[in-house]
Amino acid sequence: MAGFSLDGPSAGITWAVAVASAILGDPFRSDVCLSGTINMRLEVGPVGGLEDKIKACRHIKYRQLIFPVGQGSMDMTLQGRSYEITLTEVKTLAEAYQAATGQPLRPAPLR
């Protein structure tokens, strides 16, 4: 996408979900934005600039923003509603994966 980058700590959860979905063969929904760090316990960690990320989701016509639990606010909820963006708070990679693919995270099949 021109003008958008997918890097830095905030993209950790996006990369983790994308890699897992490629390995497991579950399609990654094309209408979701994700933002969050990921740690060794597979927990989604805090990020900054979520209000700007809601605007970016709207700009690229996405319908949902998945972000770390505990970072939501009434202002964000109102902004999400006004932009018709569903806000979904997640705590773990498994929760983010479920929200982004509609499938449960599970072990990869042995080959």
N, C-alpha and C positions, 0 to 999 in steps of 0.2 A: 504494500500500500504506500503510495507516495505520501511523504510528509509524516509518516508514523514509524516509530522504531519499536522493536521488541527486545529490550535489553535492560540491564541493571537488575538490582535485587528485587524490584517490584514485579519483574517478569518471571521470577522463580517458579511460582505456582503454574503459570501458563506453560512453561517449558516442561514441567513435571507431568502435567495432565496430557500435553501433546505427545510426549514420548510414550507414556503409558497407553494412550489410546492407539497409537501406531502399533505397539507391541501386541495389544490385546485385540486389535481389529475393530474397535468400537468407534464409529464416526464421532468426531468432535463437532458439536453443534456450531453452525456458522453464524449464529446471532448472539454469541456471548463474548463479553470482555471479562478477563480475569486480572486481578492484581493482588499480589501478596508475595512475601518471602516464603521460603520453605526451609525447615531445619532438618537435622538428622533424625528426629523423631517423627518426621512427616507431618508436622504441625504448620499451619499457615500463620505467618507472622505479620506484624503491622507494616503499613506503608503510608506515605504521605500523598497529598494532592488528590484525594478521592473525589472532591467536587469537580476538579478539572477532568478527572477520568470519566465521570458521568457525562460531562459535556462532550468528551471525545467519543464515547459510545454513541451518543445521539448523533454526532456529526457523521459517523460512518454507518448510521442506521442499524445499529445493533439493538437488541431488546432487553438484555440482562447484563448486570455487572455482578460478578462474584468477587467477594473481598473478605478480608479477615474479620472474624467475629469480634465484637466489642468496639469496632470503629464506626459503627453507624450512629447517626444522630437524627433528631427531628428535622433539622435543616436539610440533611441529605435525603431523607425520606420524601420530603416535600419536593425537593429538586428532582428526584427520580420520578415521582409521579407526574410532575409538570412536563418532563421530557419523555414520559411513557417508557421509562426504563425500570425493569424489575430489579430490586436490590436484594441480593442473597448473601447472607453472612455464613462463612464456613470456618471450621476450626482445624480440619485435617485434610490431607490430600484425598482421602477416600470420599469425604463430603464434597470437595471441589470436583472430583472426577464424576461422581453421581450427578451433580448439577450440570456439568458441562457435556456429559454424554448420555445421560439417562440410564446408564448401566452401573452396576456395582463394581467397585475396584476389586480385583481378584488376582490370585497368582497367575503368572503367565504359564501357558501350557509348555510342558517339556517337549523338546524336539529331538 
